[in-house]
């Protein structure tokens, strides 16, 4: 079964230019690794499942690691985009945020409190609490944030798109909220 690309990532992927370095945390079989590689990005995928990530070696740098049970193997590396979907390990949140380079973007979407009322995951360890993702992304400029219910499939999520301002840039960087051609105003 091929999983579809997250609509949240589709919506905000215009903030990640071709040639950008992209880190996909807990990438699994690599649906988002492939999405960004097809757009000309240099992608690094991290996951503990060696068999799942092996086919990605043709399009990405692959790091097989138990990111919950061993030290972070990419310490000190920064990426133009850091992507996380359907994954939460609170102890790693500061490291994930720190992996966003100056001028880079964080695209994060995972399950939130309320999901336990409709299905899995249901353990509090795997559900963001209200505003938790916003708090974790302090220091980044938030472009978009949502916390609520989605259907097809039914789930409660939090998701954020946030940019780390570059040194010397204005405190509110300009980013197009939707992709597309610019038109001149009259």
C-alpha positions as CSV (number, residue, x, y, z in Angstrom):
1,X,0.0,0.0,0.0
2,X,1.4,3.4,-1.0
3,X,0.6,6.2,1.5
4,X,-0.4,9.5,0.1
5,X,1.7,12.6,0.7
6,X,0.5,14.6,3.6
7,X,-1.8,17.5,2.4
8,X,0.0,19.7,5.0
9,X,3.4,19.0,3.4
10,X,1.9,19.4,-0.1
11,X,0.5,22.8,0.9
12,X,3.8,24.1,2.4
13,X,6.4,22.3,0.2
14,X,6.7,25.5,-1.9
15,X,8.8,26.9,1.0
16,X,11.4,24.2,0.3
17,X,13.3,25.1,-3.0
18,X,15.0,22.6,-5.3
19,X,18.5,21.9,-4.0
20,X,17.5,22.3,-0.4
21,X,18.7,19.8,2.2
22,X,15.7,18.0,3.8
23,X,15.7,15.8,6.9
24,X,12.7,13.4,7.2
25,X,12.6,12.2,10.8
26,X,11.1,8.7,11.4
27,X,10.6,8.5,7.6
28,X,9.3,4.9,7.5
29,X,9.0,3.7,3.9
30,X,9.8,7.2,2.7
31,X,6.7,8.7,1.1
32,X,8.0,12.2,2.0
33,X,11.6,11.4,1.3
34,X,10.5,10.5,-2.3
35,X,8.3,13.6,-2.5
36,X,11.1,16.0,-1.8
37,X,13.7,14.1,-3.8
38,X,11.4,14.3,-6.9
39,X,11.4,18.0,-6.4
40,X,15.2,18.2,-6.6
41,X,16.0,18.3,-2.9
42,X,18.9,16.5,-1.2
43,X,17.1,14.4,1.4
44,X,18.2,12.5,4.5
45,X,15.8,10.0,5.9
46,X,16.1,8.6,9.4
47,X,14.3,5.6,10.7
48,X,15.0,2.5,12.8
49,X,13.5,0.1,10.3
50,X,16.4,-0.9,8.0
51,X,14.2,-2.9,5.7
52,X,11.8,-0.1,5.2
53,X,14.4,2.5,4.3
54,X,16.7,0.3,2.2
55,X,14.9,1.1,-1.1
56,X,15.4,4.9,-0.3
57,X,19.1,4.6,-0.8
58,X,18.7,5.3,-4.5
59,X,17.2,8.7,-3.8
60,X,18.4,9.8,-0.4
61,X,21.0,9.6,2.3
62,X,19.6,6.9,4.7
63,X,20.4,6.8,8.4
64,X,19.3,3.7,10.3
65,X,19.0,4.5,13.9
66,X,16.9,4.0,17.0
67,X,16.4,7.7,17.6
68,X,14.6,7.0,20.9
69,X,17.2,4.7,22.4
70,X,20.6,6.0,21.2
71,X,22.3,9.4,20.8
72,X,21.3,11.6,17.8
73,X,23.6,10.6,15.0
74,X,23.1,13.9,13.1
75,X,24.2,16.2,16.0
76,X,25.4,19.5,14.7
77,X,23.9,19.1,11.2
78,X,21.4,21.7,10.0
79,X,18.8,21.3,7.2
80,X,16.9,23.7,5.0
81,X,13.8,21.7,5.9
82,X,13.0,19.3,8.7
83,X,9.9,17.1,8.1
84,X,8.1,15.1,10.8
85,X,4.8,13.3,10.3
86,X,2.9,10.9,12.6
87,X,5.8,10.8,15.0
88,X,6.3,12.1,18.5
89,X,9.2,11.5,20.9
90,X,9.2,14.5,23.3
91,X,12.8,14.1,24.3
92,X,13.8,14.6,20.7
93,X,11.7,17.8,20.1
94,X,14.5,20.2,21.0
95,X,17.0,18.3,18.7
96,X,14.5,18.4,15.8
97,X,13.9,22.1,16.2
98,X,17.7,22.7,16.5
99,X,18.2,20.8,13.2
100,X,16.4,23.6,11.3
101,X,19.0,25.8,9.6
102,X,18.8,29.6,9.5
103,X,16.2,30.5,6.9
104,X,15.0,26.8,7.0
105,X,11.5,25.5,7.6
106,X,10.0,23.0,10.0
107,X,7.0,21.0,8.7
108,X,5.6,19.0,11.5
109,X,2.3,17.1,11.7
110,X,1.3,14.5,14.3
111,X,-1.4,13.2,16.5
112,X,-2.9,15.3,19.3
113,X,-4.9,14.9,22.5
114,X,-8.4,13.8,21.6
115,X,-7.2,11.0,19.3
116,X,-7.6,8.6,22.2
117,X,-11.4,9.0,21.8
118,X,-11.5,7.6,18.3
119,X,-8.5,5.3,17.8
120,X,-4.8,4.8,17.8
121,X,-2.5,6.2,18.9
122,X,-4.2,6.6,22.2
123,X,-1.4,6.7,24.7
124,X,-0.7,10.2,26.1
125,X,3.0,9.6,25.3
126,X,2.2,9.8,21.6
127,X,-0.4,12.6,21.7
128,X,0.5,16.3,21.7
129,X,-1.2,18.4,24.3
130,X,-2.9,21.7,23.4
131,X,-0.3,24.2,22.2
132,X,2.6,21.8,22.8
133,X,3.9,22.0,19.2
134,X,3.8,25.8,19.4
135,X,5.7,25.8,22.6
136,X,8.3,23.5,21.2
137,X,8.8,25.7,18.2
138,X,9.5,28.9,20.2
139,X,12.3,30.8,18.5
140,X,10.9,30.0,15.1
141,X,8.6,32.2,13.1
142,X,5.3,30.4,12.8
143,X,3.8,30.6,9.3
144,X,0.8,28.3,10.0
145,X,-0.5,26.2,12.9
146,X,-3.5,24.0,13.3
147,X,-4.8,22.0,16.2
148,X,-8.0,20.0,15.7
149,X,-9.9,17.2,14.0
150,X,-9.5,15.9,10.5
151,X,-11.4,13.2,8.7
152,X,-10.6,10.6,6.1
153,X,-9.2,9.0,8.2
154,X,-10.6,10.4,11.4
155,X,-7.9,11.8,13.7
156,X,-6.9,14.7,16.0
157,X,-3.7,16.4,14.9
158,X,-1.4,19.4,15.5
159,X,0.6,20.7,12.7
160,X,2.9,23.6,12.2
161,X,4.9,25.3,9.5
162,X,7.6,27.5,11.0
163,X,10.8,29.2,9.8
164,X,14.0,29.9,11.6
165,X,14.8,33.5,10.8
166,X,18.2,34.0,9.1
167,X,20.7,36.3,10.9
168,X,20.1,39.9,10.1
169,X,16.7,39.1,8.6
170,X,13.6,41.0,9.7
171,X,11.7,39.5,12.7
172,X,8.8,38.6,10.4
173,X,10.2,37.1,7.2
174,X,8.1,37.3,4.1
175,X,6.9,33.9,2.9
176,X,4.1,33.3,0.4
177,X,1.2,31.6,2.1
178,X,0.2,29.9,-1.1
179,X,2.4,29.0,-4.0
180,X,1.8,30.5,-7.4
181,X,2.7,33.3,-9.7
182,X,2.9,36.8,-8.2
183,X,0.9,39.5,-9.9
184,X,1.7,43.2,-9.7
185,X,-0.9,45.2,-7.8
186,X,-2.5,48.3,-9.3
